[in-house]
Amino acid sequence: MKEFSEISTWLSSRGAVHAIPVVETLPQPTFRMNDQNFVSFSTNNYLGLAQHPRMIDKAREGLERYGVGNCESRLLGGDLDIYDQLESKLARLKKKDTALLFATGYLTNLGALSALVKAGQTARIYGYRAKKRHSYAFFSDEYNHISIREGIRLSDADRQTYRHRDLGHLENLLKESTASSKIIVTDGVFSQDGDIAPLPEMLDLAERFDAMVYVDDAHGTGVLGANGGGTTEYFGLDHPRLICMGTLSKAYGAIGGFVATDRHIGDLLRLTCPAYGFTSTLPPDQVYAVSEAIDIVAEEPERRQRLWENQRYFVRSMSRLSYKLLSTSTPIVPILVGDEGATDVLSERLRKERIHVDSVKFPAVPRKQARLRVILNAGHTRRQIDKLVWVLGEYERSSFFPAPSLSAVA
Ligand SMILES: Cc1ncc(COP(=O)(O)O)c(C=O)c1O
């Protein structure tokens, strides 16, 4: 057992194990840490819904009606009608037949991706014999979220990784594959890069190669599209080959995940996905809150309007500086710094001005692609954005700031 202390000591000596900052309040987008006020430019609470009075009232209603938790699994006594109602609402939002709730977004990807390709195996327990042998392969963008990569790994199916948003590479891999069932998997909005998956073109490929497209829309849901329906609504897509995954922990300000899909896949996952049926799910107060969040996003479009105005203002202001923005198409606007030490120095410089921006480094992103992951928020004021840009400008003028070698992508 000595290896654990050996590994941990080694990692600490390389600076890989470090203290995680403890905060006293949650960003909305200002928060308190070490008795001081900070403004966060890295919160997923895009619309400030986590503290919305309607959400809190609804959560309280759920608490008073049901208590603090659901101590049963869905399949064994814990299947409240409010879960079905929320699932129907999420299915409508994503224009699919049905949806399944999971305790978190991470668990959704682990559960759905690993179980999907094992449906036939599970059906054998009931005596099912396939007319022909099925073989499965996943085709996954290299920058997909770790929960996707872990879910695919757990599936034991063949897995191919294509270069980020590279449709030519994806096409070649699809062409070479002999799998009878192919599933393309992509983030809708990439969490560390902020760019959007080219879903229409991916669906064209899916048609040609008889594949499904599984979209993890953790950062698109509630943010993109006329009703906050996410990346699929943004592109106006309503396609039978789409499987839509989302989280409830970002724009919707609560916790949980879901997968919205056609009736057959939904029925199969309900029966065969242990992460859905054999674990406790969202506490009822969270179900109440999320259901309210979906309504608030539709009824208070001014929140998303402010978010996008802030995004455009920041991008415009940054165009006067020479930083490279990795993407400008969503509220995630990462500033590519490249060097990891320089990213930390810059992040620390911002912290001194009471601004928090996540410094994202290897292994979350490839080496030499360290970045400050700026996420705009509906609650940011112009003064807060001006200050962020001013500090960045000051740093640029006062230091030798090596231009990263990567070319920026819009
Ligand atoms: C793209 C993506 N998928 C899934 C998740 C996991 O979601 P959750 O935090 O709700 O478990 C995240 C969280 O950061 C994410 O960014």
The ligand as an ORCA input file, in Angstrom:
! r2SCAN-3c Opt
* xyz 0 1
  C     -19.604     19.041    -21.137
  C     -19.944     18.565    -19.748
  N     -20.607     17.399    -19.606
  C     -20.932     16.926    -18.393
  C     -20.608     17.601    -17.243
  C     -20.988     17.037    -15.902
  O     -22.113     17.718    -15.434
  P     -22.486     17.777    -13.875
  O     -21.588     18.772    -13.244
  O     -23.914     18.202    -13.888
  O     -22.291     16.408    -13.326
  C     -19.924     18.809    -17.331
  C     -19.539     19.531    -16.108
  O     -18.693     20.347    -16.038
  C     -19.576     19.305    -18.623
  O     -18.922     20.468    -18.762
*
